[in-house]
Amino acid sequence: MGTQWDDNSWQKDFLNMKSHSPADAKLLMGGVKGLKDAWRLGALHVEYERLKKIQEERQQQ
């Protein structure tokens, strides 16, 4: 099973999880335009995974 690089479902989910700065919201909706955007999107994905894990742990309790 390979990685689907065009899968942006996590971005839509993350937009609904918390409030974001206008720049981050634009990046999540519009995609990467350069290396700086790619780094920021990677950091946002790590934050998304952390919040998703916390959310799942709360649902199990």
PDB file of N, CA, C, O and CB in Angstrom:
ATOM      1  N   MET A   1       0.847  -1.183   0.000  1.00  0.00           N
ATOM      2  CA  MET A   1       0.000   0.000   0.000  1.00  0.00           C
ATOM      3  C   MET A   1       0.889   1.241   0.000  1.00  0.00           C
ATOM      4  O   MET A   1       1.710   1.412   0.901  1.00  0.00           O
ATOM      5  CB  MET A   1      -0.962   0.001   1.226  1.00  0.00           C
ATOM      6  N   GLY A   2       0.738   2.083  -0.972  1.00  0.00           N
ATOM      7  CA  GLY A   2       1.580   3.266  -1.112  1.00  0.00           C
ATOM      8  C   GLY A   2       0.951   4.507  -0.512  1.00  0.00           C
ATOM      9  O   GLY A   2      -0.229   4.528  -0.163  1.00  0.00           O
ATOM     10  N   THR A   3       1.755   5.520  -0.403  1.00  0.00           N
ATOM     11  CA  THR A   3       1.288   6.800   0.113  1.00  0.00           C
ATOM     12  C   THR A   3       0.591   7.578  -0.984  1.00  0.00           C
ATOM     13  O   THR A   3       1.101   7.681  -2.100  1.00  0.00           O
ATOM     14  CB  THR A   3       2.452   7.614   0.691  1.00  0.00           C
ATOM     15  N   GLN A   4      -0.559   8.120  -0.675  1.00  0.00           N
ATOM     16  CA  GLN A   4      -1.256   8.968  -1.639  1.00  0.00           C
ATOM     17  C   GLN A   4      -0.894  10.420  -1.325  1.00  0.00           C
ATOM     18  O   GLN A   4      -1.407  11.001  -0.368  1.00  0.00           O
ATOM     19  CB  GLN A   4      -2.819   8.739  -1.588  1.00  0.00           C
ATOM     20  N   TRP A   5      -0.019  10.994  -2.126  1.00  0.00           N
ATOM     21  CA  TRP A   5       0.489  12.335  -1.853  1.00  0.00           C
ATOM     22  C   TRP A   5      -0.564  13.414  -2.068  1.00  0.00           C
ATOM     23  O   TRP A   5      -0.442  14.512  -1.526  1.00  0.00           O
ATOM     24  CB  TRP A   5       1.685  12.617  -2.725  1.00  0.00           C
ATOM     25  N   ASP A   6      -1.593  13.116  -2.849  1.00  0.00           N
ATOM     26  CA  ASP A   6      -2.624  14.115  -3.096  1.00  0.00           C
ATOM     27  C   ASP A   6      -3.800  14.004  -2.127  1.00  0.00           C
ATOM     28  O   ASP A   6      -4.798  14.706  -2.289  1.00  0.00           O
ATOM     29  CB  ASP A   6      -3.122  13.991  -4.511  1.00  0.00           C
ATOM     30  N   ASP A   7      -3.694  13.129  -1.122  1.00  0.00           N
ATOM     31  CA  ASP A   7      -4.758  12.965  -0.133  1.00  0.00           C
ATOM     32  C   ASP A   7      -4.691  14.107   0.866  1.00  0.00           C
ATOM     33  O   ASP A   7      -3.735  14.202   1.636  1.00  0.00           O
ATOM     34  CB  ASP A   7      -4.643  11.596   0.591  1.00  0.00           C
ATOM     35  N   ASN A   8      -5.700  14.979   0.860  1.00  0.00           N
ATOM     36  CA  ASN A   8      -5.696  16.117   1.774  1.00  0.00           C
ATOM     37  C   ASN A   8      -6.857  16.051   2.760  1.00  0.00           C
ATOM     38  O   ASN A   8      -7.287  17.079   3.282  1.00  0.00           O
ATOM     39  CB  ASN A   8      -5.755  17.419   0.990  1.00  0.00           C
ATOM     40  N   SER A   9      -7.367  14.842   3.019  1.00  0.00           N
ATOM     41  CA  SER A   9      -8.479  14.703   3.949  1.00  0.00           C
ATOM     42  C   SER A   9      -8.082  15.120   5.363  1.00  0.00           C
ATOM     43  O   SER A   9      -8.909  15.645   6.107  1.00  0.00           O
ATOM     44  CB  SER A   9      -8.985  13.267   3.951  1.00  0.00           C
ATOM     45  N   TRP A  10      -6.817  14.889   5.742  1.00  0.00           N
ATOM     46  CA  TRP A  10      -6.383  15.295   7.072  1.00  0.00           C
ATOM     47  C   TRP A  10      -6.416  16.818   7.208  1.00  0.00           C
ATOM     48  O   TRP A  10      -6.666  17.347   8.291  1.00  0.00           O
ATOM     49  CB  TRP A  10      -4.970  14.762   7.361  1.00  0.00           C
ATOM     50  N   GLN A  11      -6.162  17.515   6.101  1.00  0.00           N
ATOM     51  CA  GLN A  11      -6.152  18.973   6.150  1.00  0.00           C
ATOM     52  C   GLN A  11      -7.553  19.509   6.436  1.00  0.00           C
ATOM     53  O   GLN A  11      -7.712  20.436   7.230  1.00  0.00           O
ATOM     54  CB  GLN A  11      -5.616  19.553   4.829  1.00  0.00           C
ATOM     55  N   LYS A  12      -8.552  18.942   5.805  1.00  0.00           N
ATOM     56  CA  LYS A  12      -9.936  19.363   6.046  1.00  0.00           C
ATOM     57  C   LYS A  12     -10.343  19.047   7.473  1.00  0.00           C
ATOM     58  O   LYS A  12     -10.999  19.852   8.133  1.00  0.00           O
ATOM     59  CB  LYS A  12     -10.897  18.680   5.055  1.00  0.00           C
ATOM     60  N   ASP A  13      -9.952  17.874   7.947  1.00  0.00           N
ATOM     61  CA  ASP A  13     -10.256  17.471   9.318  1.00  0.00           C
ATOM     62  C   ASP A  13      -9.575  18.415  10.310  1.00  0.00           C
ATOM     63  O   ASP A  13     -10.188  18.828  11.295  1.00  0.00           O
ATOM     64  CB  ASP A  13      -9.810  16.013   9.568  1.00  0.00           C
ATOM     65  N   PHE A  14      -8.317  18.755  10.053  1.00  0.00           N
ATOM     66  CA  PHE A  14      -7.553  19.627  10.944  1.00  0.00           C
ATOM     67  C   PHE A  14      -8.120  21.041  10.980  1.00  0.00           C
ATOM     68  O   PHE A  14      -8.077  21.697  12.020  1.00  0.00           O
ATOM     69  CB  PHE A  14      -6.096  19.669  10.514  1.00  0.00           C
ATOM     70  N   LEU A  15      -8.647  21.513   9.862  1.00  0.00           N
ATOM     71  CA  LEU A  15      -9.256  22.848   9.847  1.00  0.00           C
ATOM     72  C   LEU A  15     -10.439  22.933  10.807  1.00  0.00           C
ATOM     73  O   LEU A  15     -10.704  23.992  11.375  1.00  0.00           O
ATOM     74  CB  LEU A  15      -9.709  23.208   8.429  1.00  0.00           C
ATOM     75  N   ASN A  16     -11.142  21.832  10.985  1.00  0.00           N
ATOM     76  CA  ASN A  16     -12.300  21.810  11.868  1.00  0.00           C
ATOM     77  C   ASN A  16     -11.952  21.518  13.328  1.00  0.00           C
ATOM     78  O   ASN A  16     -12.804  21.673  14.203  1.00  0.00           O
ATOM     79  CB  ASN A  16     -13.276  20.790  11.379  1.00  0.00           C
ATOM     80  N   MET A  17     -10.726  21.103  13.601  1.00  0.00           N
ATOM     81  CA  MET A  17     -10.325  20.735  14.963  1.00  0.00           C
ATOM     82  C   MET A  17     -10.054  21.950  15.850  1.00  0.00           C
ATOM     83  O   MET A  17     -10.338  21.919  17.048  1.00  0.00           O
ATOM     84  CB  MET A  17      -9.090  19.861  14.914  1.00  0.00           C
ATOM     85  N   LYS A  18      -9.516  22.998  15.279  1.00  0.00           N
ATOM     86  CA  LYS A  18      -9.114  24.169  16.068  1.00  0.00           C
ATOM     87  C   LYS A  18      -9.055  25.387  15.163  1.00  0.00           C
ATOM     88  O   LYS A  18      -9.156  25.273  13.942  1.00  0.00           O
ATOM     89  CB  LYS A  18      -7.740  23.936  16.760  1.00  0.00           C
ATOM     90  N   SER A  19      -8.891  26.545  15.769  1.00  0.00           N
ATOM     91  CA  SER A  19      -8.749  27.759  14.960  1.00  0.00           C
ATOM     92  C   SER A  19      -7.300  27.875  14.484  1.00  0.00           C
ATOM     93  O   SER A  19      -6.368  27.456  15.170  1.00  0.00           O
ATOM     94  CB  SER A  19      -9.169  29.030  15.775  1.00  0.00           C
ATOM     95  N   HIS A  20      -7.137  28.449  13.305  1.00  0.00           N
ATOM     96  CA  HIS A  20      -5.820  28.581  12.685  1.00  0.00           C
ATOM     97  C   HIS A  20      -5.595  30.025  12.272  1.00  0.00           C
ATOM     98  O   HIS A  20      -6.538  30.794  12.090  1.00  0.00           O
ATOM     99  CB  HIS A  20      -5.684  27.641  11.466  1.00  0.00           C
ATOM    100  N   SER A  21      -4.325  30.373  12.130  1.00  0.00           N
ATOM    101  CA  SER A  21      -3.992  31.689  11.599  1.00  0.00           C
ATOM    102  C   SER A  21      -4.435  31.727  10.129  1.00  0.00           C
ATOM    103  O   SER A  21      -4.540  30.683   9.484  1.00  0.00           O
ATOM    104  CB  SER A  21      -2.448  31.995  11.745  1.00  0.00           C
ATOM    105  N   PRO A  22      -4.691  32.921   9.607  1.00  0.00           N
ATOM    106  CA  PRO A  22      -5.083  33.007   8.192  1.00  0.00           C
ATOM    107  C   PRO A  22      -4.062  32.368   7.247  1.00  0.00           C
ATOM    108  O   PRO A  22      -4.441  31.748   6.253  1.00  0.00           O
ATOM    109  CB  PRO A  22      -5.283  34.459   7.805  1.00  0.00           C
ATOM    110  N   ALA A  23      -2.780  32.518   7.551  1.00  0.00           N
ATOM    111  CA  ALA A  23      -1.735  31.937   6.699  1.00  0.00           C
ATOM    112  C   ALA A  23      -1.789  30.409   6.734  1.00  0.00           C
ATOM    113  O   ALA A  23      -1.651  29.757   5.699  1.00  0.00           O
ATOM    114  CB  ALA A  23      -0.341  32.427   7.145  1.00  0.00           C
ATOM    115  N   ASP A  24      -1.992  29.839   7.929  1.00  0.00           N
ATOM    116  CA  ASP A  24      -2.071  28.384   8.038  1.00  0.00           C
ATOM    117  C   ASP A  24      -3.333  27.851   7.364  1.00  0.00           C
ATOM    118  O   ASP A  24      -3.291  26.814   6.703  1.00  0.00           O
ATOM    119  CB  ASP A  24      -2.039  27.958   9.509  1.00  0.00           C
ATOM    120  N   ALA A  25      -4.443  28.547   7.527  1.00  0.00           N
ATOM    121  CA  ALA A  25      -5.692  28.118   6.883  1.00  0.00           C
ATOM    122  C   ALA A  25      -5.540  28.141   5.365  1.00  0.00           C
ATOM    123  O   ALA A  25      -6.002  27.232   4.675  1.00  0.00           O
ATOM    124  CB  ALA A  25      -6.872  29.023   7.316  1.00  0.00           C
ATOM    125  N   LYS A  26      -4.893  29.179   4.851  1.00  0.00           N
ATOM    126  CA  LYS A  26      -4.668  29.281   3.400  1.00  0.00           C
ATOM    127  C   LYS A  26      -3.779  28.137   2.914  1.00  0.00           C
ATOM    128  O   LYS A  26      -4.022  27.560   1.854  1.00  0.00           O
ATOM    129  CB  LYS A  26      -4.026  30.645   3.041  1.00  0.00           C
ATOM    130  N   LEU A  27      -2.760  27.820   3.689  1.00  0.00           N
ATOM    131  CA  LEU A  27      -1.854  26.720   3.335  1.00  0.00           C
ATOM    132  C   LEU A  27      -2.595  25.386   3.358  1.00  0.00           C
ATOM    133  O   LEU A  27      -2.416  24.563   2.461  1.00  0.00           O
ATOM    134  CB  LEU A  27      -0.648  26.676   4.302  1.00  0.00           C
ATOM    135  N   LEU A  28      -3.420  25.169   4.369  1.00  0.00           N
ATOM    136  CA  LEU A  28      -4.170  23.919   4.469  1.00  0.00           C
ATOM    137  C   LEU A  28      -5.187  23.770   3.339  1.00  0.00           C
ATOM    138  O   LEU A  28      -5.435  22.660   2.868  1.00  0.00           O
ATOM    139  CB  LEU A  28      -4.877  23.841   5.812  1.00  0.00           C
ATOM    140  N   MET A  29      -5.768  24.871   2.910  1.00  0.00           N
ATOM    141  CA  MET A  29      -6.778  24.814   1.852  1.00  0.00           C
ATOM    142  C   MET A  29      -6.152  24.857   0.457  1.00  0.00           C
ATOM    143  O   MET A  29      -6.614  24.174  -0.457  1.00  0.00           O
ATOM    144  CB  MET A  29      -7.764  25.965   2.009  1.00  0.00           C
ATOM    145  N   GLY A  30      -5.100  25.663   0.298  1.00  0.00           N
ATOM    146  CA  GLY A  30      -4.539  25.901  -1.031  1.00  0.00           C
ATOM    147  C   GLY A  30      -3.373  25.029  -1.423  1.00  0.00           C
ATOM    148  O   GLY A  30      -3.112  24.830  -2.609  1.00  0.00           O
ATOM    149  N   GLY A  31      -2.675  24.509  -0.446  1.00  0.00           N
ATOM    150  CA  GLY A  31      -1.541  23.647  -0.746  1.00  0.00           C
ATOM    151  C   GLY A  31      -0.209  24.379  -0.733  1.00  0.00           C
ATOM    152  O   GLY A  31      -0.136  25.581  -0.477  1.00  0.00           O
ATOM    153  N   VAL A  32       0.815  23.638  -1.010  1.00  0.00           N
ATOM    154  CA  VAL A  32       2.198  24.096  -0.913  1.00  0.00           C
ATOM    155  C   VAL A  32       2.609  24.844  -2.174  1.00  0.00           C
ATOM    156  O   VAL A  32       2.319  24.413  -3.290  1.00  0.00           O
ATOM    157  CB  VAL A  32       3.141  22.914  -0.669  1.00  0.00           C
ATOM    158  N   LYS A  33       3.286  25.964  -1.980  1.00  0.00           N
ATOM    159  CA  LYS A  33       3.808  26.753  -3.101  1.00  0.00           C
ATOM    160  C   LYS A  33       5.331  26.736  -3.158  1.00  0.00           C
ATOM    161  O   LYS A  33       5.920  27.099  -4.176  1.00  0.00           O
ATOM    162  CB  LYS A  33       3.317  28.188  -3.003  1.00  0.00           C
ATOM    163  N   GLY A  34       5.969  26.316  -2.071  1.00  0.00           N
ATOM    164  CA  GLY A  34       7.427  26.294  -2.040  1.00  0.00           C
ATOM    165  C   GLY A  34       7.941  25.500  -0.855  1.00  0.00           C
ATOM    166  O   GLY A  34       7.170  24.871  -0.130  1.00  0.00           O
ATOM    167  N   LEU A  35       9.254  25.536  -0.669  1.00  0.00           N
ATOM    168  CA  LEU A  35       9.890  24.765   0.391  1.00  0.00           C
ATOM    169  C   LEU A  35       9.429  25.212   1.779  1.00  0.00           C
ATOM    170  O   LEU A  35       9.179  24.374   2.645  1.00  0.00           O
ATOM    171  CB  LEU A  35      11.399  24.884   0.283  1.00  0.00           C
ATOM    172  N   LYS A  36       9.318  26.505   1.994  1.00  0.00           N
ATOM    173  CA  LYS A  36       8.878  27.017   3.293  1.00  0.00           C
ATOM    174  C   LYS A  36       7.473  26.509   3.612  1.00  0.00           C
ATOM    175  O   LYS A  36       7.202  26.115   4.747  1.00  0.00           O
ATOM    176  CB  LYS A  36       8.907  28.566   3.309  1.00  0.00           C
ATOM    177  N   ASP A  37       6.589  26.513   2.636  1.00  0.00           N
ATOM    178  CA  ASP A  37       5.236  26.000   2.830  1.00  0.00           C
ATOM    179  C   ASP A  37       5.256  24.506   3.148  1.00  0.00           C
ATOM    180  O   ASP A  37       4.482  24.038   3.982  1.00  0.00           O
ATOM    181  CB  ASP A  37       4.382  26.262   1.585  1.00  0.00           C
ATOM    182  N   ALA A  38       6.131  23.765   2.493  1.00  0.00           N
ATOM    183  CA  ALA A  38       6.225  22.326   2.735  1.00  0.00           C
ATOM    184  C   ALA A  38       6.659  22.054   4.168  1.00  0.00           C
ATOM    185  O   ALA A  38       6.121  21.161   4.821  1.00  0.00           O
ATOM    186  CB  ALA A  38       7.207  21.674   1.748  1.00  0.00           C
ATOM    187  N   TRP A  39       7.630  22.819   4.661  1.00  0.00           N
ATOM    188  CA  TRP A  39       8.063  22.655   6.047  1.00  0.00           C
ATOM    189  C   TRP A  39       6.925  22.965   7.012  1.00  0.00           C
ATOM    190  O   TRP A  39       6.697  22.225   7.969  1.00  0.00           O
ATOM    191  CB  TRP A  39       9.266  23.557   6.342  1.00  0.00           C
ATOM    192  N   ARG A  40       6.212  24.060   6.757  1.00  0.00           N
ATOM    193  CA  ARG A  40       5.105  24.449   7.641  1.00  0.00           C
ATOM    194  C   ARG A  40       3.987  23.413   7.599  1.00  0.00           C
ATOM    195  O   ARG A  40       3.415  23.077   8.636  1.00  0.00           O
ATOM    196  CB  ARG A  40       4.557  25.833   7.243  1.00  0.00           C
ATOM    197  N   LEU A  41       3.674  22.907   6.414  1.00  0.00           N
ATOM    198  CA  LEU A  41       2.629  21.902   6.293  1.00  0.00           C
ATOM    199  C   LEU A  41       3.030  20.624   7.031  1.00  0.00           C
ATOM    200  O   LEU A  41       2.188  19.961   7.636  1.00  0.00           O
ATOM    201  CB  LEU A  41       2.340  21.601   4.812  1.00  0.00           C
ATOM    202  N   GLY A  42       4.295  20.288   6.978  1.00  0.00           N
ATOM    203  CA  GLY A  42       4.793  19.129   7.733  1.00  0.00           C
ATOM    204  C   GLY A  42       4.618  19.321   9.222  1.00  0.00           C
ATOM    205  O   GLY A  42       4.215  18.396   9.927  1.00  0.00           O
ATOM    206  N   ALA A  43       4.918  20.523   9.715  1.00  0.00           N
ATOM    207  CA  ALA A  43       4.737  20.825  11.139  1.00  0.00           C
ATOM    208  C   ALA A  43       3.258  20.770  11.522  1.00  0.00           C
ATOM    209  O   ALA A  43       2.908  20.283  12.597  1.00  0.00           O
ATOM    210  CB  ALA A  43       5.321  22.214  11.476  1.00  0.00           C
ATOM    211  N   LEU A  44       2.400  21.268  10.646  1.00  0.00           N
ATOM    212  CA  LEU A  44       0.957  21.217  10.910  1.00  0.00           C
ATOM    213  C   LEU A  44       0.460  19.774  10.931  1.00  0.00           C
ATOM    214  O   LEU A  44      -0.427  19.434  11.714  1.00  0.00           O
ATOM    215  CB  LEU A  44       0.185  22.028   9.849  1.00  0.00           C
ATOM    216  N   HIS A  45       1.027  18.926  10.077  1.00  0.00           N
ATOM    217  CA  HIS A  45       0.621  17.524  10.057  1.00  0.00           C
ATOM    218  C   HIS A  45       1.011  16.822  11.353  1.00  0.00           C
ATOM    219  O   HIS A  45       0.250  16.004  11.868  1.00  0.00           O
ATOM    220  CB  HIS A  45       1.245  16.805   8.861  1.00  0.00           C
ATOM    221  N   VAL A  46       2.183  17.134  11.878  1.00  0.00           N
ATOM    222  CA  VAL A  46       2.611  16.561  13.158  1.00  0.00           C
ATOM    223  C   VAL A  46       1.661  17.008  14.266  1.00  0.00           C
ATOM    224  O   VAL A  46       1.273  16.204  15.114  1.00  0.00           O
ATOM    225  CB  VAL A  46       4.072  16.980  13.492  1.00  0.00           C
ATOM    226  N   GLU A  47       1.287  18.282  14.262  1.00  0.00           N
ATOM    227  CA  GLU A  47       0.336  18.789  15.255  1.00  0.00           C
ATOM    228  C   GLU A  47      -1.015  18.103  15.105  1.00  0.00           C
ATOM    229  O   GLU A  47      -1.654  17.765  16.102  1.00  0.00           O
ATOM    230  CB  GLU A  47       0.173  20.313  15.120  1.00  0.00           C
ATOM    231  N   TYR A  48      -1.452  17.894  13.867  1.00  0.00           N
ATOM    232  CA  TYR A  48      -2.712  17.199  13.608  1.00  0.00           C
ATOM    233  C   TYR A  48      -2.674  15.781  14.190  1.00  0.00           C
ATOM    234  O   TYR A  48      -3.613  15.358  14.864  1.00  0.00           O
ATOM    235  CB  TYR A  48      -2.998  17.149  12.091  1.00  0.00           C
ATOM    236  N   GLU A  49      -1.596  15.060  13.929  1.00  0.00           N
ATOM    237  CA  GLU A  49      -1.491  13.698  14.443  1.00  0.00           C
ATOM    238  C   GLU A  49      -1.529  13.671  15.964  1.00  0.00           C
ATOM    239  O   GLU A  49      -2.145  12.785  16.555  1.00  0.00           O
ATOM    240  CB  GLU A  49      -0.213  13.043  13.944  1.00  0.00           C
ATOM    241  N   ARG A  50      -0.870  14.644  16.604  1.00  0.00           N
ATOM    242  CA  ARG A  50      -0.865  14.720  18.068  1.00  0.00           C
ATOM    243  C   ARG A  50      -2.274  14.977  18.596  1.00  0.00           C
ATOM    244  O   ARG A  50      -2.721  14.308  19.528  1.00  0.00           O
ATOM    245  CB  ARG A  50       0.096  15.829  18.551  1.00  0.00           C
ATOM    246  N   LEU A  51      -2.973  15.941  18.006  1.00  0.00           N
ATOM    247  CA  LEU A  51      -4.329  16.257  18.446  1.00  0.00           C
ATOM    248  C   LEU A  51      -5.290  15.105  18.171  1.00  0.00           C
ATOM    249  O   LEU A  51      -6.182  14.838  18.976  1.00  0.00           O
ATOM    250  CB  LEU A  51      -4.826  17.523  17.756  1.00  0.00           C
ATOM    251  N   LYS A  52      -5.116  14.426  17.052  1.00  0.00           N
ATOM    252  CA  LYS A  52      -5.972  13.288  16.698  1.00  0.00           C
ATOM    253  C   LYS A  52      -5.794  12.164  17.716  1.00  0.00           C
ATOM    254  O   LYS A  52      -6.766  11.522  18.113  1.00  0.00           O
ATOM    255  CB  LYS A  52      -5.648  12.778  15.268  1.00  0.00           C
ATOM    256  N   LYS A  53      -4.562  11.931  18.132  1.00  0.00           N
ATOM    257  CA  LYS A  53      -4.281  10.892  19.121  1.00  0.00           C
ATOM    258  C   LYS A  53      -4.938  11.233  20.453  1.00  0.00           C
ATOM    259  O   LYS A  53      -5.542  10.368  21.087  1.00  0.00           O
ATOM    260  CB  LYS A  53      -2.762  10.714  19.304  1.00  0.00           C
ATOM    261  N   ILE A  54      -4.825  12.481  20.879  1.00  0.00           N
ATOM    262  CA  ILE A  54      -5.449  12.923  22.126  1.00  0.00           C
ATOM    263  C   ILE A  54      -6.965  12.766  22.040  1.00  0.00           C
ATOM    264  O   ILE A  54      -7.603  12.304  22.985  1.00  0.00           O
ATOM    265  CB  ILE A  54      -5.075  14.393  22.434  1.00  0.00           C
ATOM    266  N   GLN A  55      -7.533  13.152  20.908  1.00  0.00           N
ATOM    267  CA  GLN A  55      -8.977  13.054  20.693  1.00  0.00           C
ATOM    268  C   GLN A  55      -9.441  11.597  20.761  1.00  0.00           C
ATOM    269  O   GLN A  55     -10.474  11.306  21.365  1.00  0.00           O
ATOM    270  CB  GLN A  55      -9.360  13.671  19.335  1.00  0.00           C
ATOM    271  N   GLU A  56      -8.698  10.692  20.154  1.00  0.00           N
ATOM    272  CA  GLU A  56      -9.058   9.275  20.174  1.00  0.00           C
ATOM    273  C   GLU A  56      -8.945   8.687  21.574  1.00  0.00           C
ATOM    274  O   GLU A  56      -9.762   7.854  21.967  1.00  0.00           O
ATOM    275  CB  GLU A  56      -8.175   8.494  19.212  1.00  0.00           C
ATOM    276  N   GLU A  57      -7.928   9.120  22.333  1.00  0.00           N
ATOM    277  CA  GLU A  57      -7.765   8.626  23.706  1.00  0.00           C
ATOM    278  C   GLU A  57      -8.923   9.083  24.585  1.00  0.00           C
ATOM    279  O   GLU A  57      -9.377   8.327  25.444  1.00  0.00           O
ATOM    280  CB  GLU A  57      -6.427   9.108  24.301  1.00  0.00           C
ATOM    281  N   ARG A  58      -9.409  10.308  24.385  1.00  0.00           N
ATOM    282  CA  ARG A  58     -10.537  10.807  25.156  1.00  0.00           C
ATOM    283  C   ARG A  58     -11.824  10.049  24.829  1.00  0.00           C
ATOM    284  O   ARG A  58     -12.659   9.832  25.707  1.00  0.00           O
ATOM    285  CB  ARG A  58     -10.728  12.294  24.896  1.00  0.00           C
ATOM    286  N   GLN A  59     -11.982   9.651  23.582  1.00  0.00           N
ATOM    287  CA  GLN A  59     -13.179   8.912  23.165  1.00  0.00           C
ATOM    288  C   GLN A  59     -13.189   7.505  23.742  1.00  0.00           C
ATOM    289  O   GLN A  59     -14.259   6.943  23.979  1.00  0.00           O
ATOM    290  CB  GLN A  59     -13.264   8.850  21.639  1.00  0.00           C
ATOM    291  N   GLN A  60     -12.023   6.931  23.969  1.00  0.00           N
ATOM    292  CA  GLN A  60     -11.936   5.576  24.508  1.00  0.00           C
ATOM    293  C   GLN A  60     -12.228   5.542  26.000  1.00  0.00           C
ATOM    294  O   GLN A  60     -12.578   4.486  26.528  1.00  0.00           O
ATOM    295  CB  GLN A  60     -10.561   4.991  24.240  1.00  0.00           C
ATOM    296  N   GLN A  61     -12.095   6.650  26.683  1.00  0.00           N
ATOM    297  CA  GLN A  61     -12.289   6.679  28.136  1.00  0.00           C
ATOM    298  C   GLN A  61     -13.744   6.731  28.499  1.00  0.00           C
ATOM    299  O   GLN A  61     -14.085   6.760  29.681  1.00  0.00           O
ATOM    300  CB  GLN A  61     -11.574   7.858  28.747  1.00  0.00           C
TER     301      GLN A  61
END
